[in-house]
Amino acid sequence: MHLDPAHTLAIRPRPLPDESTLGYLQRVANANGLGSTRQLFASLHARQQGAFDELCTRLRLSSEERRFLFGSLPAHWAHTDIPFGLAHSDFNSTHGRWCTLCLREGGVLPGQWTLKLVCTCPKHGTWLKEACSTCGAHLRWSDIVQSEGSCPCGASLLEADVEDAGGDVQALTLLLCGDSSGMAKLACLSGLSTPAIHRLVRYLGPFQANTRPSHPGQTLDVHRLDVARGLVTGAACLLANWPTNLHTRIDELRADAPESPSVRRTFDPLYRVLYDALQEAEFRFLRDAFEDYLHVHWWGLICKRNRRLRPETANGHPRLSLPQMAKAARVPPSVVRHMVQAELVPSNSAELRSGRRARSIHLSELQGIQSATDGARSLEETARMLSLPRRRVRELIMGGLLTPLVSRQINKDAAAWLIPKMEIDRLHVQTIQAPDDSDSIPARDILKYWRLEKYESVALIAALVDGRLPAQGDRQSKVPVGKALLCAVGAKEWLLRHRSHARKDFSVDTAARELGIKQQVAYDLVRLGILHSTTVGVLGHRVSPDDVERFQATYVSLASLASQARRSPRALLAELSASPVCGPSIDGTRQYFYRRTEVESL
């Protein structure tokens, strides 16, 4: 059927507010006996560029009625003005979608349904449908306009189940439709235009839980409802509870990335999205949230090489390299490096491509380094201040009575020893008034001539420091432990008692070697009471062989389990259903430990 160009269309349906342009053309074609919008276009005998204007003239549509229509024209019509500055590619002309509740209420095809990223009904907040629940066929837009609530197979579209969408998804859907009422729930998008929100959803939507998309923003088949639903759901999840949810996702990307000091490689491809794909000023809030995360959680260094970041982000980053920390603390870099190796200062590191390791220390450790190194002495100076041979000072260190900042016995590559002043001062003892007939002997002579057995020298110094062996003098000053005068008779009696009741326990450091774990881990286990110990004067915590055997029989480390199973500790941790008794995510200890009874059954 061809219409005379000199006459108007025989039947002129009027458009309704927010009606789909595509749906309205189908209604006009149906009303005038034409089967499709393509036949309607052919009947106009007009040039493609002016076909829609010619149709509106024949339908005698006013300017206000034209503004009722929402959406783009079919592909065989020339493009015309699209609302909110959206592009023709933002609309879906492949196959239709519908809301079951809207079909029950009757009316026309809303234009918002034709947007590719609109997966819920803006009116009812329910997920749209795109396939018949009986035959599984996808309906065209023309089928939905002519369906009268039925699929071509005869099944009713009005009886399908209705599924509510979440509040965050519905708020984002309203914004995608140009409705600002969704801004109350997603205030972080307040500065974006409708086209910008569509772009943002396409780029952020692929960053869903446990996924690292390789090409975000290039998702195929967005016209399919299941694909678009995934994008909208993923974007709504990141944008809700701003910026906490985004920070959680960034943290997952960091945990899943290979170890690297590079911000770009660690957080790729999110980094490319934020600084390349969405580099416009209106997306600045995304980069601000990312850099706020870096300030708090990024272990590595941020410097002038990170030119894409804000200057205040680079200048205010709280982590320093070892040389920078040494300069701030006014100590040699070797001191800070050895304190890190001895685990006296917590640090983070990653291996570079060259094989070297990059380390960083948090700025909060600066005060501790300054306090620990203020007045620290070398081994020779310490021996001179305590009036003891260097060999005896080493014994005190190994016995746990003297704790160095840097120890060559712990760090084999250390250039020198470094002992805090407070540790040296602690080994100066207060004297008491000696009897006139007292036969006194200096402590260093006892250590030199009395043939003390292993660790008896440490026990003697410990008894002297905690007052079990009184030092004789003028009662007015403290003296170095080596110069302390002891009653010879009293010292011999103490030595006999000590040998008769010799303890068979050992220090926490020795217990760590027995268990094959690091010293800091052993101290954490003692602090938590998992590894039983007793306190002996200034010797501190002592661990018996029975305590070690009891611990080994009761507990097992995640590292040991992973080695036996030939798995990575991280993978095994995720698979084990048993709960660890301690670990980094539980109480801050450096290793995970399980009860053997719980894991052996698994």
C-alpha positions in Angstrom: 0.0 0.0 0.0 1.4 3.4 -1.0 0.2 6.7 0.4 -0.3 9.8 -1.7 2.3 12.3 -0.7 -0.3 15.1 -1.1 -2.5 13.6 1.6 -2.0 13.0 5.3 -2.2 9.5 6.7 -5.6 8.1 7.0 -5.4 7.3 10.7 -3.2 9.5 13.0 -2.5 8.0 16.4 -1.3 10.6 18.9 1.9 10.0 20.9 1.8 9.7 24.6 4.4 11.0 27.2 7.6 9.0 27.2 6.4 6.7 24.5 9.1 4.9 22.5 9.8 6.5 19.1 10.1 3.0 17.7 6.9 1.8 19.3 5.0 4.9 18.1 6.1 4.3 14.5 4.9 0.7 14.8 1.5 1.9 16.1 1.2 4.3 13.1 2.1 1.5 10.7 -0.4 -0.9 12.3 -3.2 1.7 12.3 -2.7 2.4 8.6 -2.5 -1.2 7.5 1.3 -1.5 7.2 3.1 -4.4 8.7 6.3 -2.8 9.8 8.1 0.6 10.2 10.1 -0.2 7.1 7.0 -0.3 5.0 5.9 2.9 6.6 9.2 4.5 5.7 8.8 3.3 2.1 5.3 4.6 1.8 6.4 8.2 2.5 8.4 8.5 -0.7 10.7 11.0 1.1 14.4 11.3 1.4 15.9 9.4 4.4 17.2 12.6 6.0 13.7 14.2 6.1 11.5 11.1 6.4 10.7 11.6 10.1 9.9 15.3 9.6 7.7 14.4 6.6 5.9 11.8 8.8 5.3 14.3 11.6 3.9 16.8 9.1 1.4 14.2 7.7 0.4 13.2 11.2 0.0 16.9 12.1 2.1 16.5 15.3 2.8 19.6 17.3 6.2 20.4 18.8 5.0 19.3 22.2 3.8 16.0 20.9 7.1 15.4 19.2 8.8 16.0 22.5 6.7 13.2 24.0 8.6 10.6 22.0 11.7 9.1 23.7 14.4 7.1 21.9 16.1 6.8 18.5 14.6 5.9 15.1 15.1 2.5 13.5 18.3 1.9 11.6 16.8 2.5 8.2 15.5 5.9 9.2 17.9 8.9 9.4 19.0 9.7 13.0 17.2 12.6 14.6 17.6 14.4 17.9 18.0 12.0 20.8 17.1 13.0 24.4 19.7 14.0 27.0 22.5 14.0 24.4 22.6 10.2 24.2 23.9 8.4 21.2 22.1 6.0 18.8 24.4 3.2 20.1 22.9 3.6 23.6 19.6 2.3 22.3 18.6 -1.3 21.6 16.8 -2.1 18.3 17.7 -5.8 18.1 15.0 -7.3 20.2 12.5 -6.1 22.8 12.1 -6.0 26.6 9.0 -5.6 28.7 7.7 -5.3 32.2 5.1 -7.8 33.2 3.2 -5.3 35.4 3.2 -2.7 32.7 1.7 -5.1 30.2 -1.0 -6.0 32.7 -1.8 -2.3 33.1 -1.9 -1.8 29.3 -0.7 1.4 27.7 2.2 2.0 25.2 5.8 0.9 25.0 7.9 3.3 27.2 10.9 4.7 25.5 13.2 4.0 28.5 12.9 0.2 27.8 14.8 0.7 24.6 17.9 1.9 26.3 20.5 -1.0 26.4 21.5 -0.4 30.0 17.9 -0.1 31.4 17.2 -3.5 32.8 14.5 -2.6 35.3 11.1 -0.9 34.9 11.5 2.7 36.0 7.9 2.7 37.2 7.7 -0.6 39.1 11.3 -1.3 40.0 11.2 -4.9 38.7 13.6 -6.6 36.3 12.5 -6.5 32.7 11.9 -9.6 30.5 13.2 -10.3 27.0 12.2 -13.9 26.3 9.0 -15.9 26.6 9.0 -18.1 29.7 7.3 -20.9 27.6 9.1 -21.1 24.3 12.2 -19.1 25.2 11.9 -17.0 22.1 13.1 -13.3 22.0 10.4 -10.9 20.9 11.0 -8.0 18.6 9.8 -4.5 19.5 7.0 -4.8 16.9 5.9 -8.1 18.5 5.5 -6.4 21.9 3.5 -3.5 20.4 1.2 -5.9 18.6 1.3 -8.7 21.2 -1.7 -7.7 23.4 0.0 -9.5 26.2 0.7 -12.8 24.3 3.8 -14.4 22.7 3.5 -15.5 19.0 3.6 -19.1 20.4 0.3 -18.3 22.2 1.7 -18.2 25.8 0.6 -15.3 28.0 3.3 -12.7 28.8 1.1 -11.4 31.7 1.6 -14.5 33.9 5.4 -14.4 34.1 7.0 -14.1 37.6 8.0 -10.6 38.8 11.4 -10.1 40.4 12.2 -6.9 42.3 15.5 -5.2 41.7 17.5 -3.7 44.6 17.3 -0.1 45.6 20.7 0.8 44.3 20.1 -0.8 40.9 16.8 1.0 40.6 18.4 4.4 41.6 21.0 3.9 38.9 18.3 2.9 36.4 16.5 6.2 37.0 19.7 8.1 36.4 20.3 6.2 33.2 16.8 7.3 32.1 17.6 10.9 32.8 15.5 11.0 36.0 17.5 12.8 38.8 15.3 11.3 41.6 17.9 8.5 41.7 20.6 11.0 42.8 19.4 10.9 46.4 20.7 7.3 46.8 23.8 7.7 44.5 25.0 11.2 45.4 28.5 10.5 44.1 27.0 10.8 40.6 25.6 14.3 41.1 28.1 16.0 38.8 27.6 13.7 35.8 25.4 14.1 32.8 23.2 11.2 31.5 25.6 10.2 28.7 28.5 10.3 31.2 26.6 7.9 33.5 26.1 5.5 30.6 29.8 5.6 29.9 30.7 5.0 33.5 28.4 2.0 33.8 30.0 0.4 30.7 33.5 0.9 32.1 32.9 0.1 35.8 30.2 -2.6 35.4 32.7 -5.3 34.4 34.6 -5.0 37.8 32.4 -7.5 39.6 33.5 -9.7 42.5 36.4 -12.1 41.8 36.8 -10.7 38.2 39.6 -8.8 36.5 38.2 -7.7 33.1 40.8 -7.5 30.4 38.9 -5.0 28.2 36.5 -3.0 30.3 34.3 -0.7 28.2 34.3 -3.1 25.3 31.6 -5.5 26.5 29.9 -7.4 23.6 26.1 -7.9 23.2 25.1 -5.2 25.7 21.6 -5.4 24.0 21.2 -8.8 25.7 19.4 -8.4 29.0 21.7 -10.7 30.9 24.8 -8.9 29.8 23.4 -5.4 30.5 22.1 -6.7 33.9 25.6 -7.7 34.9 27.0 -4.3 34.0 24.3 -2.4 35.8 24.5 -4.6 38.9 28.3 -4.4 39.1 28.3 -0.6 38.7 25.5 -0.1 41.3 27.4 -2.3 43.8 30.6 -0.2 43.4 28.8 3.2 43.5 26.6 2.3 46.6 28.0 3.1 50.0 30.5 5.4 48.4 33.5 5.0 48.5 33.6 2.0 50.8 32.4 -0.6 48.2 34.9 0.7 45.7 37.8 0.5 48.2 36.8 -3.1 48.9 36.9 -4.0 45.2 40.3 -2.2 44.9 41.6 -4.2 47.8 40.5 -7.4 46.1 42.4 -6.4 42.9 45.5 -5.7 44.9 45.3 -9.0 46.7 44.9 -10.9 43.4 47.6 -9.1 41.5 51.2 -10.3 41.2 53.6 -8.8 43.7 54.8 -5.5 42.3 55.8 -2.0 43.5 54.1 -0.4 40.5 50.6 1.1 41.1 49.7 0.8 37.4 50.6 -2.9 37.1 49.0 -3.8 40.5 45.6 -2.2 39.8 45.5 -2.7 36.0 43.0 -2.5 34.3 41.1 -0.3 36.8 44.0 2.2 36.6 43.6 2.4 32.8 39.9 3.1 33.2 40.4 5.8 35.7 43.3 7.6 34.1 42.8 6.9 30.3 39.2 5.9 29.4 37.5 8.2 32.0 40.1 10.9 32.2 37.6 13.8 31.9 37.3 16.2 34.8 33.7 15.1 35.5 35.1 11.7 36.6 37.6 13.2 39.0 35.6 11.8 41.9 36.6 8.3 40.9 40.3 9.1 40.9 40.0 10.9 44.2 38.5 7.8 45.8 41.2 5.7 44.3 44.0 7.9 45.5 42.4 8.1 49.0 42.7 4.3 49.0 46.4 4.5 48.0 47.1 7.0 50.9 45.8 4.5 53.5 46.4 1.1 52.1 49.1 1.1 49.4 52.3 -0.4 50.8 54.7 0.9 48.1 56.2 4.3 47.3 54.5 7.1 45.4 56.8 9.7 43.9 57.2 12.1 41.0 57.2 9.1 38.5 53.5 8.7 39.3 52.6 11.8 37.2 49.0 10.8 36.7 48.2 11.2 40.4 47.5 14.4 42.2 50.7 16.2 43.5 49.3 16.1 47.0 48.9 12.3 46.8 52.6 11.9 45.9 53.9 14.5 48.3 51.7 13.3 51.2 52.1 9.6 50.9 53.0 8.2 54.3 55.4 5.5 53.2 59.1 6.1 52.8 62.0 4.1 51.3 64.8 2.9 53.6 67.2 5.8 52.7 64.4 8.3 53.1 63.5 6.9 56.5 67.2 6.9 57.5 67.5 10.5 56.5 64.4 11.5 58.5 65.6 9.6 61.6 69.2 11.0 61.1 70.8 7.6 61.2 72.9 5.6 58.7 70.8 3.7 56.1 72.5 0.5 57.3 71.0 0.9 60.7 67.4 1.1 59.4 68.1 -1.8 57.0 69.4 -4.0 59.9 66.4 -3.0 62.1 64.1 -4.1 59.3 66.0 -7.4 58.9 65.7 -8.1 62.6 61.9 -7.4 62.4 62.3 -4.6 64.9 60.6 -2.2 62.3 57.7 -3.5 60.2 58.1 -3.0 56.5 56.7 -4.2 53.1 58.7 -5.3 50.1 58.3 -6.7 46.6 60.8 -8.1 44.1 61.6 -5.9 41.1 62.2 -7.2 37.6 65.9 -6.7 38.2 65.8 -9.2 41.1 66.3 -6.5 43.7 63.7 -5.9 46.4 61.9 -2.6 47.0 61.1 -1.9 50.6 58.9 0.8 52.2 58.3 1.8 55.9 55.3 3.7 57.2 56.0 7.2 58.5 54.5 6.2 61.8 57.6 4.1 62.6 59.9 7.2 62.5 59.4 8.1 66.1 60.1 4.5 67.2 63.3 4.4 65.2 64.5 7.8 66.6 63.7 6.6 70.2 65.5 3.3 69.7 68.6 4.7 68.1 69.0 7.8 70.3 72.2 7.1 72.2 72.6 3.6 70.8 76.2 2.1 71.1 78.3 -0.4 69.3 79.4 -3.7 70.9 82.8 -2.3 71.9 81.3 0.8 73.5 78.7 -1.3 75.3 81.3 -3.6 76.7 83.3 -0.6 77.9 80.3 1.0 79.6 79.4 -2.3 81.4 83.0 -3.1 82.3 82.6 -6.5 80.7 84.5 -8.4 77.9 82.8 -8.3 74.5 82.4 -12.1 74.7 80.3 -11.7 77.9 78.1 -9.0 76.2 77.4 -11.5 73.3 76.4 -14.1 75.9 74.0 -11.6 77.5 72.5 -10.9 74.0 72.1 -14.6 73.2 70.6 -15.2 76.7 67.9 -12.6 76.1 69.2 -10.3 78.9 70.3 -7.6 76.4 68.3 -6.8 73.3 70.2 -5.1 70.5 68.7 -3.1 67.6 71.2 -4.7 65.2 72.9 -8.0 66.0 75.5 -9.7 63.8 74.4 -13.0 65.2 70.9 -12.4 63.9 71.8 -10.5 60.7 74.9 -12.1 59.4 75.6 -9.3 56.9 75.4 -6.6 59.6 78.4 -4.3 59.6 78.2 -3.6 63.3 76.3 -4.2 66.5 73.9 -1.5 67.7 72.6 -1.6 71.3 70.0 0.9 72.7 71.1 3.1 75.6 68.1 2.1 77.7 69.3 -1.5 77.5 72.7 -0.5 78.6 71.3 1.6 81.5 69.2 -1.3 82.6 72.4 -3.3 83.4 73.6 -0.7 85.9 72.8 -1.9 89.4 72.0 0.0 92.6 74.5 -0.8 95.5 73.9 -1.4 99.2 76.1 -0.7 102.2 78.5 -3.6 102.7 79.4 -5.0 106.1 82.9 -4.0 107.4 84.1 -7.6 107.5 82.7 -8.4 104.0 85.0 -10.2 101.5 84.0 -8.6 98.2 84.8 -9.5 94.6 83.9 -7.7 91.4 81.4 -9.5 89.1 83.8 -9.4 86.2 86.4 -11.3 88.2 83.8 -14.0 89.0 83.0 -14.3 85.3 86.7 -14.5 84.6 88.1 -16.9 87.3 85.2 -19.1 88.6 84.9 -21.4 85.6 81.2 -20.8 85.2 79.3 -23.3 83.0 77.2 -22.4 79.9 74.6 -19.7 80.7 75.7 -19.5 84.3 77.3 -16.1 83.6 73.9 -14.9 82.2 72.1 -16.2 85.3 74.6 -14.5 87.6 74.1 -11.1 85.8 70.3 -11.6 85.9 70.4 -12.3 89.6 72.5 -9.2 90.1 70.2 -7.0 88.1 67.0 -8.1 89.7 68.4 -7.8 93.3 68.7 -11.5 94.2 72.4 -10.9 94.5 73.0 -7.5 96.1 75.8 -5.3 94.9 77.9 -3.7 97.6 78.8 0.0 97.6 77.9 3.4 98.9 74.1 3.1 98.3 74.1 6.4 96.5 74.9 5.5 92.9 74.5 2.8 90.3 77.5 1.0 88.9 78.1 -1.0 85.7 77.3 -4.6 86.2 80.9 -5.6 85.6 82.2 -3.4 88.4 79.5 -4.4 90.9 81.1 -5.8 94.1 79.6 -9.1 95.4 80.0 -10.8 98.7 82.3 -13.8 97.8 80.6 -16.1 100.3 77.1 -15.1 99.2 78.0 -15.4 95.5 79.3 -19.0 96.1 76.2 -20.0 98.0 74.0 -18.6 95.2 76.1 -20.5 92.6 75.7 -23.8 94.5 71.9 -23.3 94.8 71.6 -22.4 91.1 73.5 -25.5 90.1 71.4 -27.7 92.3 68.2 -26.3 90.9 69.4 -25.7 87.4 66.5 -24.9 85.1 66.2 -26.8 81.8 64.1 -24.2 80.1 65.3 -21.7 77.5 64.6 -18.3 76.0 61.8 -17.5 73.5 64.4 -17.0 70.8 65.8 -20.6 71.4 62.2 -21.9 71.4 61.7 -20.3 68.0 64.7 -22.1 66.6 63.4 -25.4 68.1 60.0 -24.8 66.4 61.5 -23.6 63.1 59.7 -20.3 63.2 60.7 -16.7 63.3 61.4 -15.0 66.6 58.6 -12.5 66.2 56.1 -15.3 65.6 57.3 -17.1 68.8 56.9 -13.9 70.8 53.3 -13.5 69.4 52.5 -17.1 70.4 53.8 -16.5 73.9 51.8 -13.2 74.2 48.6 -15.0 73.2 49.2 -17.8 75.6 49.3 -20.4 72.7 52.9 -21.3 73.5 53.1 -21.7 77.3 55.9 -19.9 79.2 57.0 -18.7 82.6 58.5 -15.4 83.6 61.9 -15.5 85.4 63.1 -12.2 86.7 64.8 -10.1 84.1 65.4 -13.1 82.0 61.8 -12.6 80.8 59.8 -15.4 79.4 61.2 -18.9 79.6 59.9 -21.9 77.6 60.5 -25.5 78.7 61.0 -28.5 76.4 57.6 -29.9 77.6 56.0 -26.6 76.5 57.5 -27.0 73.0 56.4 -30.6 72.7 52.9 -29.8 73.9 52.7 -27.0 71.3 53.9 -29.2 68.5 51.4 -31.9 69.4 48.5 -29.4 69.6 49.1 -26.9 66.8 50.3 -26.9 63.2 51.1 -23.9 61.0 49.4 -23.1 57.7 52.8 -23.1 56.0 53.5 -26.6 57.1 50.1 -27.8 55.9 50.7 -26.1 52.5 54.1 -27.7 52.2 52.7 -31.1 52.9 49.8 -30.6 50.4 52.1 -29.0 47.8 49.7 -26.0 47.7 50.1 -22.3 48.1 49.2 -21.1 51.7 46.7 -18.6 50.2 44.8 -21.2 48.3 44.8 -23.7 51.2 43.6 -21.0 53.6 40.6 -20.3 51.3 39.8 -24.1 51.1 40.1 -25.1 54.8 36.8 -25.1 56.6 38.5 -25.1 60.0 39.1 -21.8 61.7 42.7 -20.8 62.6 43.4 -20.0 66.3 45.6 -17.0 65.3 46.8 -15.3 62.1 47.2 -11.9 60.3 43.5 -11.4 59.8 42.5 -12.6 63.3 44.8 -10.9 65.8 47.7 -9.5 63.8 50.2 -12.4 64.3 52.5 -13.1 61.3 51.5 -16.8 60.7 48.3 -18.8 60.8 48.1 -21.8 63.2 45.4 -24.5 63.4 44.6 -27.1 66.0 45.8 -30.4 64.7 42.6 -32.2 65.8 40.5 -29.9 63.5 42.6 -30.1 60.3 43.7 -33.8 60.5 40.0 -34.8 60.1 39.9 -32.8 56.9 
